[in-house]
Amino acid sequence: MLNFDYDHVNSPPNVKDKKARELYSVIRDKFSTLAWCRKWLEEFSPKHFGPLKNLTDNHIVKGYPPLSDIKGCYTA
């Protein structure tokens, strides 16, 4: 999800990578600060792994690990 502490309205990301800025715009417009999963980005940006890592490394996007209830199982 987008980082709550980052000023998404007044400050465009200080990222030099054009694809990362484009991905940021998609995330901001489609999901805002709601949590989303990476597979939802496939529709808008099929090759999003690098740009997403760039946004995460710059603390613009927060990453959350998958939740698990029992070791090896995912929770719904």
mmCIF file of the N, C-alpha and C atoms, coordinates in Angstrom:
data_MODEL
# 
_entry.id   MODEL 
# 
loop_
_atom_site.group_PDB 
_atom_site.id 
_atom_site.type_symbol 
_atom_site.label_atom_id 
_atom_site.label_alt_id 
_atom_site.label_comp_id 
_atom_site.label_asym_id 
_atom_site.label_entity_id 
_atom_site.label_seq_id 
_atom_site.pdbx_PDB_ins_code 
_atom_site.Cartn_x 
_atom_site.Cartn_y 
_atom_site.Cartn_z 
_atom_site.occupancy 
_atom_site.B_iso_or_equiv 
_atom_site.pdbx_formal_charge 
_atom_site.auth_seq_id 
_atom_site.auth_comp_id 
_atom_site.auth_asym_id 
_atom_site.auth_atom_id 
_atom_site.pdbx_PDB_model_num 
ATOM 1   N N  . MET A 1 1  ? 0.838  -1.173  0.000   1.00 0.00 ? 1  MET A N  1 
ATOM 2   C CA . MET A 1 1  ? 0.000  0.000   0.000   1.00 0.00 ? 1  MET A CA 1 
ATOM 3   C C  . MET A 1 1  ? 0.882  1.236   0.000   1.00 0.00 ? 1  MET A C  1 
ATOM 4   N N  . LEU A 1 2  ? 0.303  2.366   -0.393  1.00 0.00 ? 2  LEU A N  1 
ATOM 5   C CA . LEU A 1 2  ? 1.071  3.604   -0.359  1.00 0.00 ? 2  LEU A CA 1 
ATOM 6   C C  . LEU A 1 2  ? 1.361  3.988   1.084   1.00 0.00 ? 2  LEU A C  1 
ATOM 7   N N  . ASN A 1 3  ? 2.510  4.541   1.307   1.00 0.00 ? 3  ASN A N  1 
ATOM 8   C CA . ASN A 1 3  ? 2.939  4.954   2.636   1.00 0.00 ? 3  ASN A CA 1 
ATOM 9   C C  . ASN A 1 3  ? 2.104  6.158   3.084   1.00 0.00 ? 3  ASN A C  1 
ATOM 10  N N  . PHE A 1 4  ? 1.445  6.053   4.239   1.00 0.00 ? 4  PHE A N  1 
ATOM 11  C CA . PHE A 1 4  ? 0.610  7.143   4.758   1.00 0.00 ? 4  PHE A CA 1 
ATOM 12  C C  . PHE A 1 4  ? 1.420  8.405   5.036   1.00 0.00 ? 4  PHE A C  1 
ATOM 13  N N  . ASP A 1 5  ? 2.674  8.260   5.417   1.00 0.00 ? 5  ASP A N  1 
ATOM 14  C CA . ASP A 1 5  ? 3.497  9.402   5.804   1.00 0.00 ? 5  ASP A CA 1 
ATOM 15  C C  . ASP A 1 5  ? 4.020  10.209  4.608   1.00 0.00 ? 5  ASP A C  1 
ATOM 16  N N  . TYR A 1 6  ? 3.885  9.677   3.415   1.00 0.00 ? 6  TYR A N  1 
ATOM 17  C CA . TYR A 1 6  ? 4.369  10.360  2.218   1.00 0.00 ? 6  TYR A CA 1 
ATOM 18  C C  . TYR A 1 6  ? 3.261  11.272  1.698   1.00 0.00 ? 6  TYR A C  1 
ATOM 19  N N  . ASP A 1 7  ? 3.591  12.486  1.306   1.00 0.00 ? 7  ASP A N  1 
ATOM 20  C CA . ASP A 1 7  ? 2.602  13.449  0.803   1.00 0.00 ? 7  ASP A CA 1 
ATOM 21  C C  . ASP A 1 7  ? 2.314  13.138  -0.665  1.00 0.00 ? 7  ASP A C  1 
ATOM 22  N N  . HIS A 1 8  ? 1.299  12.302  -0.910  1.00 0.00 ? 8  HIS A N  1 
ATOM 23  C CA . HIS A 1 8  ? 0.986  11.843  -2.262  1.00 0.00 ? 8  HIS A CA 1 
ATOM 24  C C  . HIS A 1 8  ? 0.282  12.901  -3.102  1.00 0.00 ? 8  HIS A C  1 
ATOM 25  N N  . VAL A 1 9  ? -0.307 13.879  -2.466  1.00 0.00 ? 9  VAL A N  1 
ATOM 26  C CA . VAL A 1 9  ? -1.041 14.904  -3.207  1.00 0.00 ? 9  VAL A CA 1 
ATOM 27  C C  . VAL A 1 9  ? -0.101 15.980  -3.739  1.00 0.00 ? 9  VAL A C  1 
ATOM 28  N N  . ASN A 1 10 ? 0.781  16.470  -2.908  1.00 0.00 ? 10 ASN A N  1 
ATOM 29  C CA . ASN A 1 10 ? 1.619  17.608  -3.282  1.00 0.00 ? 10 ASN A CA 1 
ATOM 30  C C  . ASN A 1 10 ? 3.021  17.242  -3.757  1.00 0.00 ? 10 ASN A C  1 
ATOM 31  N N  . SER A 1 11 ? 3.470  16.021  -3.477  1.00 0.00 ? 11 SER A N  1 
ATOM 32  C CA . SER A 1 11 ? 4.845  15.657  -3.815  1.00 0.00 ? 11 SER A CA 1 
ATOM 33  C C  . SER A 1 11 ? 4.886  14.460  -4.751  1.00 0.00 ? 11 SER A C  1 
ATOM 34  N N  . PRO A 1 12 ? 5.256  14.687  -5.999  1.00 0.00 ? 12 PRO A N  1 
ATOM 35  C CA . PRO A 1 12 ? 5.478  13.512  -6.856  1.00 0.00 ? 12 PRO A CA 1 
ATOM 36  C C  . PRO A 1 12 ? 6.711  12.769  -6.355  1.00 0.00 ? 12 PRO A C  1 
ATOM 37  N N  . PRO A 1 13 ? 6.790  11.485  -6.607  1.00 0.00 ? 13 PRO A N  1 
ATOM 38  C CA . PRO A 1 13 ? 7.933  10.728  -6.080  1.00 0.00 ? 13 PRO A CA 1 
ATOM 39  C C  . PRO A 1 13 ? 9.256  11.208  -6.662  1.00 0.00 ? 13 PRO A C  1 
ATOM 40  N N  . ASN A 1 14 ? 10.273 11.255  -5.821  1.00 0.00 ? 14 ASN A N  1 
ATOM 41  C CA . ASN A 1 14 ? 11.621 11.634  -6.257  1.00 0.00 ? 14 ASN A CA 1 
ATOM 42  C C  . ASN A 1 14 ? 12.349 10.405  -6.766  1.00 0.00 ? 14 ASN A C  1 
ATOM 43  N N  . VAL A 1 15 ? 11.791 9.806   -7.798  1.00 0.00 ? 15 VAL A N  1 
ATOM 44  C CA . VAL A 1 15 ? 12.339 8.592   -8.385  1.00 0.00 ? 15 VAL A CA 1 
ATOM 45  C C  . VAL A 1 15 ? 12.698 8.911   -9.828  1.00 0.00 ? 15 VAL A C  1 
ATOM 46  N N  . LYS A 1 16 ? 13.900 8.556   -10.232 1.00 0.00 ? 16 LYS A N  1 
ATOM 47  C CA . LYS A 1 16 ? 14.355 8.874   -11.588 1.00 0.00 ? 16 LYS A CA 1 
ATOM 48  C C  . LYS A 1 16 ? 13.833 7.906   -12.636 1.00 0.00 ? 16 LYS A C  1 
ATOM 49  N N  . ASP A 1 17 ? 13.476 6.691   -12.216 1.00 0.00 ? 17 ASP A N  1 
ATOM 50  C CA . ASP A 1 17 ? 13.008 5.666   -13.142 1.00 0.00 ? 17 ASP A CA 1 
ATOM 51  C C  . ASP A 1 17 ? 11.600 6.007   -13.645 1.00 0.00 ? 17 ASP A C  1 
ATOM 52  N N  . LYS A 1 18 ? 11.473 6.153   -14.959 1.00 0.00 ? 18 LYS A N  1 
ATOM 53  C CA . LYS A 1 18 ? 10.189 6.528   -15.565 1.00 0.00 ? 18 LYS A CA 1 
ATOM 54  C C  . LYS A 1 18 ? 9.116  5.477   -15.296 1.00 0.00 ? 18 LYS A C  1 
ATOM 55  N N  . LYS A 1 19 ? 9.479  4.197   -15.393 1.00 0.00 ? 19 LYS A N  1 
ATOM 56  C CA . LYS A 1 19 ? 8.499  3.127   -15.166 1.00 0.00 ? 19 LYS A CA 1 
ATOM 57  C C  . LYS A 1 19 ? 8.017  3.105   -13.723 1.00 0.00 ? 19 LYS A C  1 
ATOM 58  N N  . ALA A 1 20 ? 8.888  3.444   -12.780 1.00 0.00 ? 20 ALA A N  1 
ATOM 59  C CA . ALA A 1 20 ? 8.497  3.510   -11.373 1.00 0.00 ? 20 ALA A CA 1 
ATOM 60  C C  . ALA A 1 20 ? 7.510  4.654   -11.150 1.00 0.00 ? 20 ALA A C  1 
ATOM 61  N N  . ARG A 1 21 ? 7.748  5.787   -11.798 1.00 0.00 ? 21 ARG A N  1 
ATOM 62  C CA . ARG A 1 21 ? 6.810  6.908   -11.679 1.00 0.00 ? 21 ARG A CA 1 
ATOM 63  C C  . ARG A 1 21 ? 5.460  6.567   -12.296 1.00 0.00 ? 21 ARG A C  1 
ATOM 64  N N  . GLU A 1 22 ? 5.465  5.858   -13.430 1.00 0.00 ? 22 GLU A N  1 
ATOM 65  C CA . GLU A 1 22 ? 4.215  5.445   -14.060 1.00 0.00 ? 22 GLU A CA 1 
ATOM 66  C C  . GLU A 1 22 ? 3.468  4.453   -13.167 1.00 0.00 ? 22 GLU A C  1 
ATOM 67  N N  . LEU A 1 23 ? 4.184  3.517   -12.570 1.00 0.00 ? 23 LEU A N  1 
ATOM 68  C CA . LEU A 1 23 ? 3.558  2.551   -11.670 1.00 0.00 ? 23 LEU A CA 1 
ATOM 69  C C  . LEU A 1 23 ? 2.995  3.259   -10.440 1.00 0.00 ? 23 LEU A C  1 
ATOM 70  N N  . TYR A 1 24 ? 3.719  4.227   -9.928  1.00 0.00 ? 24 TYR A N  1 
ATOM 71  C CA . TYR A 1 24 ? 3.235  5.020   -8.800  1.00 0.00 ? 24 TYR A CA 1 
ATOM 72  C C  . TYR A 1 24 ? 1.902  5.681   -9.144  1.00 0.00 ? 24 TYR A C  1 
ATOM 73  N N  . SER A 1 25 ? 1.802  6.239   -10.338 1.00 0.00 ? 25 SER A N  1 
ATOM 74  C CA . SER A 1 25 ? 0.559  6.895   -10.754 1.00 0.00 ? 25 SER A CA 1 
ATOM 75  C C  . SER A 1 25 ? -0.594 5.904   -10.807 1.00 0.00 ? 25 SER A C  1 
ATOM 76  N N  . VAL A 1 26 ? -0.334 4.708   -11.306 1.00 0.00 ? 26 VAL A N  1 
ATOM 77  C CA . VAL A 1 26 ? -1.374 3.668   -11.367 1.00 0.00 ? 26 VAL A CA 1 
ATOM 78  C C  . VAL A 1 26 ? -1.814 3.295   -9.957  1.00 0.00 ? 26 VAL A C  1 
ATOM 79  N N  . ILE A 1 27 ? -0.864 3.062   -9.073  1.00 0.00 ? 27 ILE A N  1 
ATOM 80  C CA . ILE A 1 27 ? -1.189 2.670   -7.695  1.00 0.00 ? 27 ILE A CA 1 
ATOM 81  C C  . ILE A 1 27 ? -1.963 3.782   -6.997  1.00 0.00 ? 27 ILE A C  1 
ATOM 82  N N  . ARG A 1 28 ? -1.519 5.032   -7.154  1.00 0.00 ? 28 ARG A N  1 
ATOM 83  C CA . ARG A 1 28 ? -2.192 6.165   -6.518  1.00 0.00 ? 28 ARG A CA 1 
ATOM 84  C C  . ARG A 1 28 ? -3.619 6.322   -7.038  1.00 0.00 ? 28 ARG A C  1 
ATOM 85  N N  . ASP A 1 29 ? -3.804 6.206   -8.350  1.00 0.00 ? 29 ASP A N  1 
ATOM 86  C CA . ASP A 1 29 ? -5.123 6.425   -8.942  1.00 0.00 ? 29 ASP A CA 1 
ATOM 87  C C  . ASP A 1 29 ? -6.087 5.268   -8.706  1.00 0.00 ? 29 ASP A C  1 
ATOM 88  N N  . LYS A 1 30 ? -5.589 4.050   -8.760  1.00 0.00 ? 30 LYS A N  1 
ATOM 89  C CA . LYS A 1 30 ? -6.467 2.872   -8.652  1.00 0.00 ? 30 LYS A CA 1 
ATOM 90  C C  . LYS A 1 30 ? -6.709 2.424   -7.214  1.00 0.00 ? 30 LYS A C  1 
ATOM 91  N N  . PHE A 1 31 ? -5.681 2.496   -6.365  1.00 0.00 ? 31 PHE A N  1 
ATOM 92  C CA . PHE A 1 31 ? -5.783 1.907   -5.027  1.00 0.00 ? 31 PHE A CA 1 
ATOM 93  C C  . PHE A 1 31 ? -5.639 2.915   -3.889  1.00 0.00 ? 31 PHE A C  1 
ATOM 94  N N  . SER A 1 32 ? -5.034 4.049   -4.161  1.00 0.00 ? 32 SER A N  1 
ATOM 95  C CA . SER A 1 32 ? -4.761 5.063   -3.153  1.00 0.00 ? 32 SER A CA 1 
ATOM 96  C C  . SER A 1 32 ? -4.023 4.422   -1.988  1.00 0.00 ? 32 SER A C  1 
ATOM 97  N N  . THR A 1 33 ? -4.501 4.612   -0.753  1.00 0.00 ? 33 THR A N  1 
ATOM 98  C CA . THR A 1 33 ? -3.797 4.034   0.391   1.00 0.00 ? 33 THR A CA 1 
ATOM 99  C C  . THR A 1 33 ? -4.412 2.712   0.848   1.00 0.00 ? 33 THR A C  1 
ATOM 100 N N  . LEU A 1 34 ? -5.284 2.127   0.029   1.00 0.00 ? 34 LEU A N  1 
ATOM 101 C CA . LEU A 1 34 ? -5.825 0.805   0.359   1.00 0.00 ? 34 LEU A CA 1 
ATOM 102 C C  . LEU A 1 34 ? -4.778 -0.258  0.052   1.00 0.00 ? 34 LEU A C  1 
ATOM 103 N N  . ALA A 1 35 ? -4.820 -1.326  0.796   1.00 0.00 ? 35 ALA A N  1 
ATOM 104 C CA . ALA A 1 35 ? -3.895 -2.436  0.550   1.00 0.00 ? 35 ALA A CA 1 
ATOM 105 C C  . ALA A 1 35 ? -4.302 -3.141  -0.745  1.00 0.00 ? 35 ALA A C  1 
ATOM 106 N N  . TRP A 1 36 ? -3.320 -3.634  -1.482  1.00 0.00 ? 36 TRP A N  1 
ATOM 107 C CA . TRP A 1 36 ? -3.555 -4.341  -2.735  1.00 0.00 ? 36 TRP A CA 1 
ATOM 108 C C  . TRP A 1 36 ? -2.517 -5.434  -2.859  1.00 0.00 ? 36 TRP A C  1 
ATOM 109 N N  . CYS A 1 37 ? -2.761 -6.379  -3.743  1.00 0.00 ? 37 CYS A N  1 
ATOM 110 C CA . CYS A 1 37 ? -1.771 -7.445  -3.944  1.00 0.00 ? 37 CYS A CA 1 
ATOM 111 C C  . CYS A 1 37 ? -1.082 -7.238  -5.289  1.00 0.00 ? 37 CYS A C  1 
ATOM 112 N N  . ARG A 1 38 ? 0.097  -7.768  -5.384  1.00 0.00 ? 38 ARG A N  1 
ATOM 113 C CA . ARG A 1 38 ? 0.944  -7.532  -6.548  1.00 0.00 ? 38 ARG A CA 1 
ATOM 114 C C  . ARG A 1 38 ? 0.317  -8.034  -7.842  1.00 0.00 ? 38 ARG A C  1 
ATOM 115 N N  . LYS A 1 39 ? -0.452 -9.116  -7.790  1.00 0.00 ? 39 LYS A N  1 
ATOM 116 C CA . LYS A 1 39 ? -1.032 -9.651  -9.022  1.00 0.00 ? 39 LYS A CA 1 
ATOM 117 C C  . LYS A 1 39 ? -2.059 -8.702  -9.637  1.00 0.00 ? 39 LYS A C  1 
ATOM 118 N N  . TRP A 1 40 ? -2.604 -7.792  -8.855  1.00 0.00 ? 40 TRP A N  1 
ATOM 119 C CA . TRP A 1 40 ? -3.558 -6.814  -9.391  1.00 0.00 ? 40 TRP A CA 1 
ATOM 120 C C  . TRP A 1 40 ? -2.878 -5.804  -10.300 1.00 0.00 ? 40 TRP A C  1 
ATOM 121 N N  . LEU A 1 41 ? -1.570 -5.689  -10.213 1.00 0.00 ? 41 LEU A N  1 
ATOM 122 C CA . LEU A 1 41 ? -0.836 -4.746  -11.049 1.00 0.00 ? 41 LEU A CA 1 
ATOM 123 C C  . LEU A 1 41 ? -0.556 -5.290  -12.443 1.00 0.00 ? 41 LEU A C  1 
ATOM 124 N N  . GLU A 1 42 ? -0.715 -6.599  -12.643 1.00 0.00 ? 42 GLU A N  1 
ATOM 125 C CA . GLU A 1 42 ? -0.432 -7.235  -13.938 1.00 0.00 ? 42 GLU A CA 1 
ATOM 126 C C  . GLU A 1 42 ? -1.208 -6.570  -15.070 1.00 0.00 ? 42 GLU A C  1 
ATOM 127 N N  . GLU A 1 43 ? -2.447 -6.211  -14.814 1.00 0.00 ? 43 GLU A N  1 
ATOM 128 C CA . GLU A 1 43 ? -3.306 -5.607  -15.827 1.00 0.00 ? 43 GLU A CA 1 
ATOM 129 C C  . GLU A 1 43 ? -2.748 -4.266  -16.319 1.00 0.00 ? 43 GLU A C  1 
ATOM 130 N N  . PHE A 1 44 ? -2.158 -3.505  -15.427 1.00 0.00 ? 44 PHE A N  1 
ATOM 131 C CA . PHE A 1 44 ? -1.691 -2.159  -15.740 1.00 0.00 ? 44 PHE A CA 1 
ATOM 132 C C  . PHE A 1 44 ? -0.217 -2.108  -16.115 1.00 0.00 ? 44 PHE A C  1 
ATOM 133 N N  . SER A 1 45 ? 0.577  -2.989  -15.532 1.00 0.00 ? 45 SER A N  1 
ATOM 134 C CA . SER A 1 45 ? 2.018  -2.992  -15.761 1.00 0.00 ? 45 SER A CA 1 
ATOM 135 C C  . SER A 1 45 ? 2.554  -4.411  -15.643 1.00 0.00 ? 45 SER A C  1 
ATOM 136 N N  . PRO A 1 46 ? 2.593  -5.152  -16.760 1.00 0.00 ? 46 PRO A N  1 
ATOM 137 C CA . PRO A 1 46 ? 3.022  -6.563  -16.697 1.00 0.00 ? 46 PRO A CA 1 
ATOM 138 C C  . PRO A 1 46 ? 4.429  -6.764  -16.133 1.00 0.00 ? 46 PRO A C  1 
ATOM 139 N N  . LYS A 1 47 ? 5.342  -5.835  -16.377 1.00 0.00 ? 47 LYS A N  1 
ATOM 140 C CA . LYS A 1 47 ? 6.723  -5.966  -15.876 1.00 0.00 ? 47 LYS A CA 1 
ATOM 141 C C  . LYS A 1 47 ? 6.919  -4.956  -14.760 1.00 0.00 ? 47 LYS A C  1 
ATOM 142 N N  . HIS A 1 48 ? 6.325  -5.230  -13.614 1.00 0.00 ? 48 HIS A N  1 
ATOM 143 C CA . HIS A 1 48 ? 6.311  -4.252  -12.531 1.00 0.00 ? 48 HIS A CA 1 
ATOM 144 C C  . HIS A 1 48 ? 7.253  -4.577  -11.372 1.00 0.00 ? 48 HIS A C  1 
ATOM 145 N N  . PHE A 1 49 ? 7.974  -5.686  -11.415 1.00 0.00 ? 49 PHE A N  1 
ATOM 146 C CA . PHE A 1 49 ? 8.804  -6.088  -10.278 1.00 0.00 ? 49 PHE A CA 1 
ATOM 147 C C  . PHE A 1 49 ? 9.898  -5.068  -9.963  1.00 0.00 ? 49 PHE A C  1 
ATOM 148 N N  . GLY A 1 50 ? 10.639 -4.631  -10.965 1.00 0.00 ? 50 GLY A N  1 
ATOM 149 C CA . GLY A 1 50 ? 11.711 -3.657  -10.751 1.00 0.00 ? 50 GLY A CA 1 
ATOM 150 C C  . GLY A 1 50 ? 11.188 -2.309  -10.278 1.00 0.00 ? 50 GLY A C  1 
ATOM 151 N N  . PRO A 1 51 ? 10.197 -1.733  -10.993 1.00 0.00 ? 51 PRO A N  1 
ATOM 152 C CA . PRO A 1 51 ? 9.653  -0.455  -10.540 1.00 0.00 ? 51 PRO A CA 1 
ATOM 153 C C  . PRO A 1 51 ? 9.035  -0.523  -9.143  1.00 0.00 ? 51 PRO A C  1 
ATOM 154 N N  . LEU A 1 52 ? 8.390  -1.636  -8.824  1.00 0.00 ? 52 LEU A N  1 
ATOM 155 C CA . LEU A 1 52 ? 7.790  -1.780  -7.496  1.00 0.00 ? 52 LEU A CA 1 
ATOM 156 C C  . LEU A 1 52 ? 8.873  -1.839  -6.422  1.00 0.00 ? 52 LEU A C  1 
ATOM 157 N N  . LYS A 1 53 ? 9.955  -2.533  -6.701  1.00 0.00 ? 53 LYS A N  1 
ATOM 158 C CA . LYS A 1 53 ? 11.074 -2.574  -5.741  1.00 0.00 ? 53 LYS A CA 1 
ATOM 159 C C  . LYS A 1 53 ? 11.660 -1.174  -5.543  1.00 0.00 ? 53 LYS A C  1 
ATOM 160 N N  . ASN A 1 54 ? 11.762 -0.427  -6.629  1.00 0.00 ? 54 ASN A N  1 
ATOM 161 C CA . ASN A 1 54 ? 12.268 0.943   -6.553  1.00 0.00 ? 54 ASN A CA 1 
ATOM 162 C C  . ASN A 1 54 ? 11.376 1.792   -5.648  1.00 0.00 ? 54 ASN A C  1 
ATOM 163 N N  . LEU A 1 55 ? 10.064 1.700   -5.807  1.00 0.00 ? 55 LEU A N  1 
ATOM 164 C CA . LEU A 1 55 ? 9.136  2.461   -4.966  1.00 0.00 ? 55 LEU A CA 1 
ATOM 165 C C  . LEU A 1 55 ? 9.204  2.009   -3.510  1.00 0.00 ? 55 LEU A C  1 
ATOM 166 N N  . THR A 1 56 ? 9.384  0.724   -3.289  1.00 0.00 ? 56 THR A N  1 
ATOM 167 C CA . THR A 1 56 ? 9.489  0.194   -1.929  1.00 0.00 ? 56 THR A CA 1 
ATOM 168 C C  . THR A 1 56 ? 10.798 0.641   -1.278  1.00 0.00 ? 56 THR A C  1 
ATOM 169 N N  . ASP A 1 57 ? 11.885 0.598   -2.030  1.00 0.00 ? 57 ASP A N  1 
ATOM 170 C CA . ASP A 1 57 ? 13.185 1.023   -1.498  1.00 0.00 ? 57 ASP A CA 1 
ATOM 171 C C  . ASP A 1 57 ? 13.198 2.511   -1.131  1.00 0.00 ? 57 ASP A C  1 
ATOM 172 N N  . ASN A 1 58 ? 12.397 3.324   -1.818  1.00 0.00 ? 58 ASN A N  1 
ATOM 173 C CA . ASN A 1 58 ? 12.315 4.750   -1.542  1.00 0.00 ? 58 ASN A CA 1 
ATOM 174 C C  . ASN A 1 58 ? 11.222 5.091   -0.529  1.00 0.00 ? 58 ASN A C  1 
ATOM 175 N N  . HIS A 1 59 ? 10.636 4.084   0.097   1.00 0.00 ? 59 HIS A N  1 
ATOM 176 C CA . HIS A 1 59 ? 9.628  4.240   1.153   1.00 0.00 ? 59 HIS A CA 1 
ATOM 177 C C  . HIS A 1 59 ? 8.367  4.966   0.686   1.00 0.00 ? 59 HIS A C  1 
ATOM 178 N N  . ILE A 1 60 ? 8.060  4.845   -0.590  1.00 0.00 ? 60 ILE A N  1 
ATOM 179 C CA . ILE A 1 60 ? 6.833  5.415   -1.129  1.00 0.00 ? 60 ILE A CA 1 
ATOM 180 C C  . ILE A 1 60 ? 5.713  4.382   -1.017  1.00 0.00 ? 60 ILE A C  1 
ATOM 181 N N  . VAL A 1 61 ? 6.069  3.128   -1.203  1.00 0.00 ? 61 VAL A N  1 
ATOM 182 C CA . VAL A 1 61 ? 5.140  1.999   -1.071  1.00 0.00 ? 61 VAL A CA 1 
ATOM 183 C C  . VAL A 1 61 ? 5.635  1.126   0.069   1.00 0.00 ? 61 VAL A C  1 
ATOM 184 N N  . LYS A 1 62 ? 4.709  0.694   0.917   1.00 0.00 ? 62 LYS A N  1 
ATOM 185 C CA . LYS A 1 62 ? 5.054  -0.229  2.002   1.00 0.00 ? 62 LYS A CA 1 
ATOM 186 C C  . LYS A 1 62 ? 4.729  -1.648  1.561   1.00 0.00 ? 62 LYS A C  1 
ATOM 187 N N  . GLY A 1 63 ? 5.654  -2.547  1.798   1.00 0.00 ? 63 GLY A N  1 
ATOM 188 C CA . GLY A 1 63 ? 5.435  -3.951  1.489   1.00 0.00 ? 63 GLY A CA 1 
ATOM 189 C C  . GLY A 1 63 ? 4.983  -4.709  2.722   1.00 0.00 ? 63 GLY A C  1 
ATOM 190 N N  . TYR A 1 64 ? 4.056  -5.605  2.520   1.00 0.00 ? 64 TYR A N  1 
ATOM 191 C CA . TYR A 1 64 ? 3.574  -6.451  3.609   1.00 0.00 ? 64 TYR A CA 1 
ATOM 192 C C  . TYR A 1 64 ? 3.715  -7.906  3.201   1.00 0.00 ? 64 TYR A C  1 
ATOM 193 N N  . PRO A 1 65 ? 4.244  -8.749  4.060   1.00 0.00 ? 65 PRO A N  1 
ATOM 194 C CA . PRO A 1 65 ? 4.367  -10.169 3.720   1.00 0.00 ? 65 PRO A CA 1 
ATOM 195 C C  . PRO A 1 65 ? 2.994  -10.834 3.742   1.00 0.00 ? 65 PRO A C  1 
ATOM 196 N N  . PRO A 1 66 ? 2.857  -11.976 3.052   1.00 0.00 ? 66 PRO A N  1 
ATOM 197 C CA . PRO A 1 66 ? 1.585  -12.696 3.098   1.00 0.00 ? 66 PRO A CA 1 
ATOM 198 C C  . PRO A 1 66 ? 1.298  -13.160 4.525   1.00 0.00 ? 66 PRO A C  1 
ATOM 199 N N  . LEU A 1 67 ? 0.048  -13.151 4.894   1.00 0.00 ? 67 LEU A N  1 
ATOM 200 C CA . LEU A 1 67 ? -0.350 -13.630 6.217   1.00 0.00 ? 67 LEU A CA 1 
ATOM 201 C C  . LEU A 1 67 ? -0.458 -15.144 6.206   1.00 0.00 ? 67 LEU A C  1 
ATOM 202 N N  . SER A 1 68 ? -0.070 -15.773 7.296   1.00 0.00 ? 68 SER A N  1 
ATOM 203 C CA . SER A 1 68 ? -0.241 -17.225 7.402   1.00 0.00 ? 68 SER A CA 1 
ATOM 204 C C  . SER A 1 68 ? -0.773 -17.567 8.781   1.00 0.00 ? 68 SER A C  1 
ATOM 205 N N  . ASP A 1 69 ? -1.632 -18.540 8.823   1.00 0.00 ? 69 ASP A N  1 
ATOM 206 C CA . ASP A 1 69 ? -2.265 -18.970 10.060  1.00 0.00 ? 69 ASP A CA 1 
ATOM 207 C C  . ASP A 1 69 ? -1.527 -20.178 10.626  1.00 0.00 ? 69 ASP A C  1 
ATOM 208 N N  . ILE A 1 70 ? -1.369 -21.177 9.823   1.00 0.00 ? 70 ILE A N  1 
ATOM 209 C CA . ILE A 1 70 ? -0.637 -22.391 10.186  1.00 0.00 ? 70 ILE A CA 1 
ATOM 210 C C  . ILE A 1 70 ? 0.581  -22.436 9.276   1.00 0.00 ? 70 ILE A C  1 
ATOM 211 N N  . LYS A 1 71 ? 1.702  -22.872 9.778   1.00 0.00 ? 71 LYS A N  1 
ATOM 212 C CA . LYS A 1 71 ? 2.931  -22.889 8.997   1.00 0.00 ? 71 LYS A CA 1 
ATOM 213 C C  . LYS A 1 71 ? 2.691  -23.562 7.638   1.00 0.00 ? 71 LYS A C  1 
ATOM 214 N N  . GLY A 1 72 ? 3.005  -22.815 6.567   1.00 0.00 ? 72 GLY A N  1 
ATOM 215 C CA . GLY A 1 72 ? 2.840  -23.335 5.215   1.00 0.00 ? 72 GLY A CA 1 
ATOM 216 C C  . GLY A 1 72 ? 1.474  -23.071 4.612   1.00 0.00 ? 72 GLY A C  1 
ATOM 217 N N  . CYS A 1 73 ? 0.543  -22.508 5.364   1.00 0.00 ? 73 CYS A N  1 
ATOM 218 C CA . CYS A 1 73 ? -0.806 -22.235 4.876   1.00 0.00 ? 73 CYS A CA 1 
ATOM 219 C C  . CYS A 1 73 ? -1.052 -20.730 4.899   1.00 0.00 ? 73 CYS A C  1 
ATOM 220 N N  . TYR A 1 74 ? -1.821 -20.265 3.943   1.00 0.00 ? 74 TYR A N  1 
ATOM 221 C CA . TYR A 1 74 ? -2.195 -18.848 3.906   1.00 0.00 ? 74 TYR A CA 1 
ATOM 222 C C  . TYR A 1 74 ? -3.561 -18.664 4.548   1.00 0.00 ? 74 TYR A C  1 
ATOM 223 N N  . THR A 1 75 ? -3.780 -17.482 5.085   1.00 0.00 ? 75 THR A N  1 
ATOM 224 C CA . THR A 1 75 ? -5.070 -17.183 5.701   1.00 0.00 ? 75 THR A CA 1 
ATOM 225 C C  . THR A 1 75 ? -5.913 -16.388 4.711   1.00 0.00 ? 75 THR A C  1 
ATOM 226 N N  . ALA A 1 76 ? -7.212 -16.508 4.816   1.00 0.00 ? 76 ALA A N  1 
ATOM 227 C CA . ALA A 1 76 ? -8.124 -15.807 3.894   1.00 0.00 ? 76 ALA A CA 1 
ATOM 228 C C  . ALA A 1 76 ? -8.533 -14.473 4.474   1.00 0.00 ? 76 ALA A C  1 
# 
